[in-house]
Amino acid sequence: MENGMLQAWSGGSATMEVTPDVACLQDKIVNLFFVGAKGAGEWVLIDAGLYGSASRIRSAAEERYGKGARPSCIVLTHGHFDHVGALKELAEGWDVPVYAHELEMPYLTGRSDYPPFDPTVGGGAMARLAFMYPRKAIDLGSRVRKFPEDGSVPGMPGWKWLHTPGHTPGHVSLFRESDRTLIVGDAFVTTKQESAIAVLSQKQEVHGPPMYATPDWGQARESVEKLAALRPQIAATGHGVPMRGAELESQLVTLARHFDELAVPEHGRYVGHPVITDKNGAVAIVPPPIADPTTKVIVGGAVAALAGVALMLVSRSRRR
């Protein structure tokens, strides 16, 4: 496949094949994944997209697994709004458990909101609009469970979960040694997520985690180094088109070696000042917000740009 990328959606299917048993569904600006071969009786949903996407996710699941299909469980890479939008509706409708890292529990059980996103990091309209993105905790109650301590992933034989914090305290990535497939979440991504133009075009290149939503850059660096050391052959990321092969490996190694120059913003609320968290959520958020006098001037244009991106993405998804 050219340039280390996986082929785009084709054949009228809502999903794109990443491997014979991993499929990607793009929900406007974010990806979620079905793990289980087409037609399989047992499968797992990884993440749950944006708010309002439950019916589309159910439809894609039934297209892949048959009418009335439901997963054995839902696995979360992390709990940001664009990964849990349809989670509660799906988990309750399917009556299945949700698995996440212990340090992500406060944000999934209503105990702690995520730290404020940072619109001052630069990079484009997606970043500038970050102050508008939801960050409230959701409450899954007893439905959410901790990952097994042995590193196994429920419902996914052969896979291991890896703690890859920085983007969130309990962020995880999922790795299968047999074919070196990595489901990354947002530990790194394959598009410049800060830019509305890049999100629209899906220009494929390895980037660090979304700058506007990463409150601990030291941990984020260590997580990318950990993932690069695995030498994955396929990377399915939370944002951008999945990548594979030599180009993936080369770009990921470069990102790990030059993380501070390539991934960390030149300025931002959390640059040099990570949010302090524990098992109960955010403990200390320092420093206070950075004044950004340009935000009010450009917010109207940024909103319009984002609306245009959303409309074009919807139009593109309908043509598939």
C-alpha positions as CSV (number, residue, x, y, z in Angstrom):
1,M,0.0,0.0,0.0
2,E,1.4,3.4,-1.0
3,N,3.2,5.6,1.5
4,G,2.6,3.2,4.4
5,M,-1.1,4.1,4.5
6,L,-4.1,1.8,4.5
7,Q,-6.6,2.2,1.7
8,A,-9.5,4.5,2.2
9,W,-13.1,3.4,2.8
10,S,-14.5,1.6,-0.3
11,G,-17.2,-0.7,-1.5
12,G,-19.9,1.2,0.3
13,S,-18.9,-0.1,3.7
14,A,-19.1,2.3,6.7
15,T,-15.8,0.9,8.0
16,M,-12.3,0.4,6.7
17,E,-10.4,-2.8,7.2
18,V,-7.2,-2.3,9.2
19,T,-6.5,-6.1,9.5
20,P,-8.9,-9.0,8.8
21,D,-10.2,-8.7,12.3
22,V,-9.9,-4.9,13.0
23,A,-12.1,-2.4,11.3
24,C,-12.1,1.4,11.7
25,L,-15.2,3.6,11.7
26,Q,-14.6,7.3,11.3
27,D,-17.0,9.5,13.2
28,K,-16.4,12.9,11.7
29,I,-13.2,13.9,13.6
30,V,-12.5,10.7,15.5
31,N,-12.0,7.0,15.0
32,L,-13.4,4.0,16.8
33,F,-12.7,0.3,16.1
34,F,-14.4,-3.0,15.9
35,V,-12.1,-6.0,16.9
36,G,-13.4,-9.3,15.6
37,A,-13.4,-10.8,12.1
38,K,-16.4,-9.9,9.9
39,G,-19.3,-12.2,10.8
40,A,-17.7,-13.3,14.0
41,G,-19.9,-14.1,17.0
42,E,-17.5,-12.5,19.5
43,W,-16.2,-8.9,19.0
44,V,-15.3,-5.8,21.0
45,L,-15.9,-2.1,20.4
46,I,-12.9,0.2,21.1
47,D,-14.1,3.7,22.1
48,A,-17.5,5.2,21.3
49,G,-17.2,8.4,19.2
50,L,-19.0,11.6,19.4
51,Y,-22.4,12.5,20.9
52,G,-25.3,11.4,18.7
53,S,-23.4,8.6,17.0
54,A,-24.9,5.6,18.7
55,S,-27.3,4.7,15.8
56,R,-24.5,4.9,13.2
57,I,-22.2,2.7,15.4
58,R,-25.0,0.2,15.8
59,S,-25.6,0.2,12.1
60,A,-21.9,-0.4,11.3
61,A,-21.8,-3.2,13.8
62,E,-24.8,-4.9,12.3
63,E,-23.3,-4.5,8.8
64,R,-20.1,-6.2,10.0
65,Y,-21.5,-8.8,12.4
66,G,-25.2,-9.3,11.6
67,K,-28.6,-8.0,12.7
68,G,-28.8,-7.5,16.5
69,A,-25.0,-7.8,16.9
70,R,-23.6,-6.7,20.2
71,P,-20.1,-6.8,21.6
72,S,-18.9,-8.8,24.5
73,C,-17.7,-5.5,26.0
74,I,-16.6,-2.0,25.2
75,V,-12.9,-1.0,25.8
76,L,-11.8,2.6,26.3
77,T,-8.5,4.1,25.4
78,H,-9.5,7.1,27.4
79,G,-12.6,9.1,28.3
80,H,-12.4,12.4,26.4
81,F,-15.7,13.6,24.9
82,D,-14.9,12.5,21.4
83,H,-14.3,8.9,22.6
84,V,-17.2,8.4,24.9
85,G,-20.0,10.4,23.2
86,A,-22.2,7.4,22.5
87,L,-20.8,5.2,25.3
88,K,-23.6,5.3,27.9
89,E,-26.3,4.8,25.3
90,L,-24.5,1.9,23.7
91,A,-23.4,0.2,26.9
92,E,-26.9,0.3,28.4
93,G,-28.6,-0.7,25.2
94,W,-26.3,-3.6,24.6
95,D,-26.1,-4.3,28.4
96,V,-22.3,-4.9,28.3
97,P,-19.5,-3.9,30.6
98,V,-17.0,-1.1,29.9
99,Y,-13.3,-1.5,30.6
100,A,-10.8,1.3,31.3
101,H,-7.6,2.0,33.3
102,E,-7.9,2.6,37.0
103,L,-6.6,6.2,36.7
104,E,-9.4,7.0,34.1
105,M,-12.1,5.9,36.6
106,P,-12.7,9.3,38.2
107,Y,-13.7,10.8,34.8
108,L,-16.0,7.8,34.0
109,T,-17.8,7.7,37.4
110,G,-18.6,11.4,37.9
111,R,-15.9,12.1,40.5
112,S,-13.7,14.5,38.5
113,D,-13.9,16.6,35.4
114,Y,-11.0,16.6,33.0
115,P,-8.6,19.6,33.2
116,P,-9.5,22.6,31.0
117,F,-8.4,22.2,27.4
118,D,-5.9,24.8,26.2
119,P,-6.8,26.9,23.1
120,T,-3.5,28.9,23.3
121,V,-1.2,26.1,22.0
122,G,-1.6,27.2,18.4
123,G,-1.8,25.1,15.3
124,G,-5.2,26.0,13.8
125,A,-8.9,26.3,14.3
126,M,-9.4,22.9,16.1
127,A,-7.0,24.1,18.8
128,R,-8.5,27.6,19.0
129,L,-12.0,26.1,19.6
130,A,-10.7,23.9,22.5
131,F,-12.3,26.1,25.2
132,M,-15.7,25.0,23.8
133,Y,-15.1,21.2,24.0
134,P,-16.9,19.3,26.7
135,R,-14.8,18.1,29.6
136,K,-17.3,17.0,32.2
137,A,-17.1,13.6,33.7
138,I,-19.6,11.0,32.7
139,D,-21.0,8.5,35.2
140,L,-21.2,4.8,34.1
141,G,-21.7,3.6,37.7
142,S,-20.9,-0.1,38.2
143,R,-20.9,-0.8,34.5
144,V,-17.3,0.4,34.2
145,R,-14.6,-2.0,35.3
146,K,-10.8,-1.9,35.7
147,F,-8.6,-3.7,33.2
148,P,-7.1,-7.0,34.5
149,E,-3.8,-6.5,36.2
150,D,-2.1,-9.1,34.0
151,G,-2.3,-6.8,31.0
152,S,-4.8,-8.9,29.1
153,V,-7.7,-7.2,27.3
154,P,-11.2,-8.7,28.0
155,G,-12.7,-10.2,24.8
156,M,-9.5,-9.8,22.9
157,P,-7.2,-12.8,23.1
158,G,-3.6,-12.1,22.2
159,W,-3.9,-8.4,22.9
160,K,-2.2,-6.5,25.8
161,W,-3.2,-3.1,27.2
162,L,-0.3,-0.7,27.8
163,H,-0.6,2.3,30.1
164,T,0.3,5.3,27.9
165,P,-0.5,8.4,30.0
166,G,0.1,12.1,29.2
167,H,-2.9,12.8,27.0
168,T,-5.0,11.6,30.0
169,P,-3.9,10.0,33.3
170,G,-5.4,6.6,32.5
171,H,-4.8,6.6,28.7
172,V,-4.1,3.1,27.3
173,S,-3.0,1.7,24.0
174,L,-3.6,-1.9,22.8
175,F,-0.9,-4.1,21.2
176,R,-0.9,-7.5,19.6
177,E,2.5,-9.0,19.3
178,S,1.6,-11.6,16.6
179,D,1.2,-9.0,13.9
180,R,2.5,-6.0,15.7
181,T,-0.8,-4.2,15.4
182,L,-1.2,-1.2,17.7
183,I,-4.5,0.5,18.6
184,V,-3.1,3.8,19.8
185,G,-5.9,6.0,21.1
186,D,-4.5,9.5,21.2
187,A,-1.0,8.7,22.5
188,F,0.0,9.8,19.0
189,V,-2.1,10.5,15.9
190,T,-1.7,10.4,12.2
191,T,-3.0,13.9,11.3
192,K,-2.3,17.3,12.7
193,Q,-5.4,17.4,14.9
194,E,-5.0,21.1,15.8
195,S,-5.7,22.1,12.2
196,A,-9.2,22.0,10.7
197,I,-7.6,21.9,7.2
198,A,-5.6,18.8,8.2
199,V,-8.6,17.2,9.8
200,L,-10.6,17.7,6.6
201,S,-7.9,16.5,4.2
202,Q,-6.7,13.7,6.5
203,K,-3.1,14.4,5.4
204,Q,-1.3,11.4,6.8
205,E,1.7,11.9,9.0
206,V,2.6,10.9,12.5
207,H,2.1,13.6,15.2
208,G,2.1,13.8,18.9
209,P,-1.1,13.8,20.9
210,P,-3.6,16.6,20.3
211,M,-1.8,19.6,21.9
212,Y,-4.9,21.3,23.2
213,A,-5.9,18.3,25.2
214,T,-2.6,17.0,26.7
215,P,-1.9,18.2,30.2
216,D,1.3,16.3,31.0
217,W,4.0,16.5,28.3
218,G,6.6,14.6,30.2
219,Q,4.4,11.5,30.5
220,A,3.3,12.0,26.8
221,R,6.9,11.8,25.7
222,E,7.5,8.6,27.7
223,S,4.4,7.0,26.2
224,V,5.5,7.7,22.6
225,E,9.0,6.3,23.4
226,K,7.4,3.2,24.8
227,L,5.2,2.7,21.7
228,A,8.1,3.4,19.3
229,A,10.1,0.7,21.0
230,L,7.5,-1.8,20.1
231,R,8.2,-1.2,16.4
232,P,4.5,-1.6,15.4
233,Q,3.8,-2.6,11.8
234,I,0.2,-1.2,11.9
235,A,-1.0,1.8,13.9
236,A,-4.7,2.5,14.2
237,T,-5.0,6.0,15.9
238,G,-7.9,7.9,17.4
239,H,-7.4,10.6,14.8
240,G,-6.2,10.2,11.2
241,V,-6.0,7.3,8.7
242,P,-4.3,4.1,10.1
243,M,-0.7,3.7,8.9
244,R,1.6,0.7,8.4
245,G,5.0,-0.5,7.4
246,A,8.4,1.3,7.1
247,E,6.9,4.8,6.9
248,L,5.0,4.4,10.1
249,E,8.1,3.0,11.8
250,S,10.4,5.8,10.5
251,Q,8.0,8.6,11.5
252,L,7.3,7.2,14.9
253,V,11.0,6.8,15.7
254,T,11.6,10.3,14.6
255,L,8.7,11.6,16.8
256,A,10.1,9.7,19.8
257,R,13.6,11.0,19.3
258,H,12.6,14.6,18.7
259,F,9.4,14.8,20.8
260,D,10.0,18.1,22.4
261,E,10.7,19.8,19.0
262,L,7.9,18.0,17.1
263,A,5.1,17.5,19.6
264,V,5.3,19.9,22.5
265,P,3.8,23.4,21.7
266,E,6.1,26.4,22.0
267,H,3.8,27.8,24.5
268,G,0.7,26.7,26.4
269,R,-0.9,26.4,29.8
270,Y,0.6,23.0,30.6
271,V,4.0,23.4,29.0
272,G,6.4,22.8,31.9
273,H,3.5,22.7,34.3
274,P,1.7,19.3,34.2
275,V,-1.6,18.8,35.9
276,I,-1.2,16.8,39.1
277,T,-3.6,13.8,39.3
278,D,-4.3,10.8,41.4
279,K,-6.8,8.0,41.6
280,N,-9.5,10.6,42.5
281,G,-8.9,12.8,39.5
282,A,-7.2,16.2,39.0
283,V,-5.6,17.3,42.3
284,A,-3.9,20.6,41.2
285,I,-4.2,22.5,37.9
286,V,-1.5,25.1,37.5
287,P,-0.8,27.7,36.2
288,P,-4.0,29.7,35.7
289,P,-5.2,30.2,32.1
290,I,-3.0,32.1,29.7
291,A,-4.6,35.2,28.4
292,D,-5.1,35.0,24.7
293,P,-6.3,38.3,23.3
294,T,-6.8,37.0,19.8
295,T,-9.4,34.4,20.8
296,K,-12.4,36.7,20.7
297,V,-11.3,38.1,17.4
298,I,-10.9,34.8,15.6
299,V,-13.5,32.7,17.3
300,G,-16.2,33.5,14.8
301,G,-14.0,32.5,11.9
302,A,-12.9,29.4,13.7
303,V,-16.5,28.4,14.4
304,A,-17.4,28.9,10.8
305,A,-14.3,26.8,9.7
306,L,-15.2,24.0,12.0
307,A,-18.8,24.0,10.8
308,G,-17.5,23.8,7.3
309,V,-15.3,20.9,8.2
310,A,-18.2,19.0,9.9
311,L,-20.4,19.5,6.9
312,M,-17.8,18.3,4.4
313,L,-17.0,15.3,6.5
314,V,-20.6,14.4,6.8
315,S,-21.0,14.8,3.0
316,R,-17.9,12.7,2.4
317,S,-19.2,9.9,4.7
318,R,-22.5,9.8,2.9
319,R,-20.8,9.3,-0.5
320,R,-19.0,6.2,0.8
